[in-house]
């Protein structure tokens, strides 16, 4: 299967609740590479690369978030690969 790259913008109560660490845990469990970072507007931006089926499960995980998060929306768009290896949390 071909790898695909996606960029997600997660809105809601997603900063200060461990969201990026939750995302990294989910990504590692699914074999998804990429990164997550907080943005000044209170959203979290996530870049993910992996198999289409894994990215589908990953998007579901983003929509539910960790225990104290309240995800309102997840915007997704296909983007160019950055050839990521592993998953990192960016500041």
Secondary structure, 3 states (H helix, E strand, C coil): CCEEEEEEEEEEECCCCCHHHHHHHHHHHHCCEEEEEECCCCCEEEEEEEEHHHHHHHHHHHHHCCCCCEEEEEEEEECCCCCCCCEEEEC
